[in-house]
Amino acid sequence: MSMMRDTVQGSGQKKWWYQIAMMGMLCVFFVGIDVYNNGRITWSVWPVAAVLFFGVGFTLLNKYGRE
């Protein structure tokens, strides 16, 4: 029973790649909205670039930039 409770409640910390996955899903959302409305990628390049640059960049800096 305690194993099931630990699975549901979570007992550890998030993996280092969790934020990258969340940023990726956000980018897919922006591109999907853009393609659905226009049939091609037009305006979503800028939010996707910003999300990838800041979100993924800072996540990787936190992972590999510390000594």
N, CA and C atoms as an extended XYZ file, in Angstrom:
201
Properties=species:S:1:pos:R:3:atomname:S:1:resname:S:1:resid:I:1 pbc="F F F"
N         0.814       -1.193        0.000 N   MET     1
C         0.000        0.000        0.000 CA  MET     1
C         0.860        1.261        0.000 C   MET     1
N         1.965        1.253        0.729 N   SER     2
C         2.803        2.447        0.772 CA  SER     2
C         3.481        2.696       -0.573 C   SER     2
N         3.765        1.643       -1.331 N   MET     3
C         4.371        1.824       -2.646 CA  MET     3
C         3.394        2.547       -3.576 C   MET     3
N         2.126        2.190       -3.485 N   MET     4
C         1.117        2.854       -4.297 CA  MET     4
C         0.954        4.308       -3.870 C   MET     4
N         0.994        4.576       -2.586 N   ARG     5
C         0.866        5.940       -2.081 CA  ARG     5
C         2.052        6.782       -2.551 C   ARG     5
N         3.269        6.223       -2.517 N   ASP     6
C         4.439        6.953       -2.994 CA  ASP     6
C         4.342        7.256       -4.484 C   ASP     6
N         3.765        6.345       -5.241 N   THR     7
C         3.617        6.558       -6.674 CA  THR     7
C         2.633        7.685       -6.951 C   THR     7
N         1.549        7.720       -6.234 N   VAL     8
C         0.521        8.738       -6.456 CA  VAL     8
C         0.974       10.097       -5.937 C   VAL     8
N         1.531       10.146       -4.742 N   GLN     9
C         1.911       11.420       -4.134 CA  GLN     9
C         3.261       11.908       -4.618 C   GLN     9
N         4.113       11.041       -5.049 N   GLY    10
C         5.446       11.438       -5.481 CA  GLY    10
C         6.352       11.663       -4.293 C   GLY    10
N         7.498       11.038       -4.305 N   SER    11
C         8.385       11.169       -3.160 CA  SER    11
C         9.738       11.753       -3.525 C   SER    11
N         9.981       12.010       -4.789 N   GLY    12
C        11.285       12.521       -5.189 CA  GLY    12
C        11.184       13.881       -5.843 C   GLY    12
N        12.317       14.333       -6.353 N   GLN    13
C        12.353       15.606       -7.058 CA  GLN    13
C        12.183       15.366       -8.549 C   GLN    13
N        11.862       16.433       -9.252 N   LYS    14
C        11.698       16.339      -10.698 CA  LYS    14
C        13.050       16.073      -11.342 C   LYS    14
N        13.028       15.387      -12.453 N   LYS    15
C        14.256       15.137      -13.214 CA  LYS    15
C        14.748       16.443      -13.816 C   LYS    15
N        16.026       16.487      -14.169 N   TRP    16
C        16.595       17.719      -14.692 CA  TRP    16
C        16.005       18.073      -16.055 C   TRP    16
N        15.504       17.108      -16.795 N   TRP    17
C        14.969       17.361      -18.123 CA  TRP    17
C        13.476       17.693      -18.094 C   TRP    17
N        12.853       17.732      -16.927 N   TYR    18
C        11.427       18.011      -16.822 CA  TYR    18
C        11.074       19.382      -17.395 C   TYR    18
N        11.851       20.402      -17.074 N   GLN    19
C        11.573       21.741      -17.583 CA  GLN    19
C        11.747       21.812      -19.091 C   GLN    19
N        12.710       21.075      -19.638 N   ILE    20
C        12.901       21.049      -21.082 CA  ILE    20
C        11.691       20.421      -21.760 C   ILE    20
N        11.167       19.359      -21.178 N   ALA    21
C         9.976       18.725      -21.743 CA  ALA    21
C         8.778       19.669      -21.695 C   ALA    21
N         8.628       20.405      -20.610 N   MET    22
C         7.530       21.362      -20.504 CA  MET    22
C         7.667       22.482      -21.535 C   MET    22
N         8.875       22.975      -21.735 N   MET    23
C         9.104       24.013      -22.742 CA  MET    23
C         8.822       23.469      -24.142 C   MET    23
N         9.183       22.217      -24.383 N   GLY    24
C         8.904       21.604      -25.678 CA  GLY    24
C         7.406       21.497      -25.942 C   GLY    24
N         6.649       21.123      -24.925 N   MET    25
C         5.197       21.039      -25.094 CA  MET    25
C         4.592       22.419      -25.334 C   MET    25
N         5.132       23.444      -24.679 N   LEU    26
C         4.660       24.803      -24.903 CA  LEU    26
C         4.943       25.249      -26.335 C   LEU    26
N         6.114       24.889      -26.852 N   CYS    27
C         6.458       25.226      -28.237 CA  CYS    27
C         5.539       24.519      -29.222 C   CYS    27
N         5.260       23.257      -28.963 N   VAL    28
C         4.345       22.512      -29.836 CA  VAL    28
C         2.957       23.159      -29.817 C   VAL    28
N         2.535       23.639      -28.668 N   PHE    29
C         1.249       24.328      -28.566 CA  PHE    29
C         1.223       25.578      -29.439 C   PHE    29
N         2.250       26.434      -29.337 N   PHE    30
C         2.307       27.658      -30.136 CA  PHE    30
C         2.320       27.351      -31.627 C   PHE    30
N         3.129       26.406      -32.035 N   VAL    31
C         3.210       26.052      -33.458 CA  VAL    31
C         1.881       25.449      -33.924 C   VAL    31
N         1.260       24.625      -33.095 N   GLY    32
C        -0.013       24.026      -33.462 CA  GLY    32
C        -1.106       25.057      -33.661 C   GLY    32
N        -1.179       26.033      -32.775 N   ILE    33
C        -2.167       27.118      -32.927 CA  ILE    33
C        -1.907       27.891      -34.211 C   ILE    33
N        -0.652       28.175      -34.489 N   ASP    34
C        -0.287       28.940      -35.685 CA  ASP    34
C        -0.633       28.163      -36.951 C   ASP    34
N        -0.289       26.903      -37.007 N   VAL    35
C        -0.566       26.091      -38.196 CA  VAL    35
C        -2.071       25.895      -38.369 C   VAL    35
N        -2.786       25.724      -37.267 N   TYR    36
C        -4.233       25.542      -37.357 CA  TYR    36
C        -4.915       26.793      -37.921 C   TYR    36
N        -4.470       27.975      -37.505 N   ASN    37
C        -5.106       29.212      -37.957 CA  ASN    37
C        -4.704       29.608      -39.371 C   ASN    37
N        -3.418       29.462      -39.709 N   ASN    38
C        -2.905       29.989      -40.971 CA  ASN    38
C        -2.577       28.914      -42.005 C   ASN    38
N        -2.432       27.684      -41.578 N   GLY    39
C        -1.996       26.637      -42.497 CA  GLY    39
C        -0.494       26.591      -42.678 C   GLY    39
N         0.204       27.464      -42.009 N   ARG    40
C         1.680       27.483      -42.057 CA  ARG    40
C         2.202       28.186      -40.811 C   ARG    40
N         3.502       28.143      -40.635 N   ILE    41
C         4.125       28.768      -39.467 CA  ILE    41
C         4.444       30.216      -39.805 C   ILE    41
N         3.836       31.148      -39.090 N   THR    42
C         4.079       32.568      -39.353 CA  THR    42
C         4.581       33.271      -38.093 C   THR    42
N         3.700       33.573      -37.167 N   TRP    43
C         4.064       34.369      -35.998 CA  TRP    43
C         4.688       33.548      -34.883 C   TRP    43
N         4.510       32.239      -34.876 N   SER    44
C         4.930       31.437      -33.722 CA  SER    44
C         6.442       31.244      -33.636 C   SER    44
N         7.172       31.709      -34.625 N   VAL    45
C         8.629       31.562      -34.582 CA  VAL    45
C         9.217       32.322      -33.396 C   VAL    45
N         8.694       33.512      -33.115 N   TRP    46
C         9.261       34.332      -32.046 CA  TRP    46
C         8.989       33.775      -30.658 C   TRP    46
N         7.760       33.391      -30.301 N   PRO    47
C         7.584       32.809      -28.965 CA  PRO    47
C         8.308       31.481      -28.801 C   PRO    47
N         8.365       30.688      -29.869 N   VAL    48
C         9.072       29.407      -29.784 CA  VAL    48
C        10.554       29.644      -29.575 C   VAL    48
N        11.125       30.597      -30.305 N   ALA    49
C        12.545       30.904      -30.141 CA  ALA    49
C        12.836       31.417      -28.726 C   ALA    49
N        11.959       32.267      -28.200 N   ALA    50
C        12.161       32.796      -26.843 CA  ALA    50
C        12.049       31.694      -25.802 C   ALA    50
N        11.062       30.821      -25.951 N   VAL    51
C        10.888       29.723      -24.991 CA  VAL    51
C        12.093       28.796      -25.029 C   VAL    51
N        12.542       28.458      -26.216 N   LEU    52
C        13.687       27.556      -26.327 CA  LEU    52
C        14.969       28.206      -25.794 C   LEU    52
N        15.173       29.467      -26.138 N   PHE    53
C        16.400       30.138      -25.708 CA  PHE    53
C        16.455       30.279      -24.192 C   PHE    53
N        15.393       30.832      -23.608 N   PHE    54
C        15.418       31.075      -22.174 CA  PHE    54
C        15.116       29.819      -21.362 C   PHE    54
N        14.070       29.131      -21.709 N   GLY    55
C        13.674       27.958      -20.926 CA  GLY    55
C        14.680       26.833      -20.977 C   GLY    55
N        15.020       26.411      -22.183 N   VAL    56
C        15.957       25.296      -22.323 CA  VAL    56
C        17.366       25.740      -21.962 C   VAL    56
N        17.729       26.939      -22.366 N   GLY    57
C        19.077       27.424      -22.060 CA  GLY    57
C        19.353       27.510      -20.569 C   GLY    57
N        18.433       28.098      -19.820 N   PHE    58
C        18.632       28.206      -18.378 CA  PHE    58
C        18.573       26.855      -17.681 C   PHE    58
N        17.740       25.955      -18.199 N   THR    59
C        17.690       24.612      -17.621 CA  THR    59
C        19.019       23.896      -17.802 C   THR    59
N        19.582       23.998      -18.994 N   LEU    60
C        20.871       23.348      -19.234 CA  LEU    60
C        21.995       24.033      -18.464 C   LEU    60
N        21.910       25.359      -18.286 N   LEU    61
C        22.901       26.036      -17.472 CA  LEU    61
C        22.850       25.566      -16.023 C   LEU    61
N        21.646       25.388      -15.509 N   ASN    62
C        21.513       24.889      -14.142 CA  ASN    62
C        22.053       23.473      -14.013 C   ASN    62
N        21.877       22.683      -15.048 N   LYS    63
C        22.335       21.282      -14.987 CA  LYS    63
C        23.846       21.199      -15.139 C   LYS    63
N        24.393       21.850      -16.147 N   TYR    64
C        25.805       21.658      -16.475 CA  TYR    64
C        26.696       22.842      -16.095 C   TYR    64
N        26.122       23.966      -15.694 N   GLY    65
C        26.924       25.137      -15.408 CA  GLY    65
C        27.424       25.238      -13.983 C   GLY    65
N        26.990       24.333      -13.120 N   ARG    66
C        27.415       24.396      -11.720 CA  ARG    66
C        28.591       23.471      -11.494 C   ARG    66
N        29.431       23.864      -10.580 N   GLU    67
C        30.597       23.040      -10.263 CA  GLU    67
C        30.387       22.304       -8.972 C   GLU    67
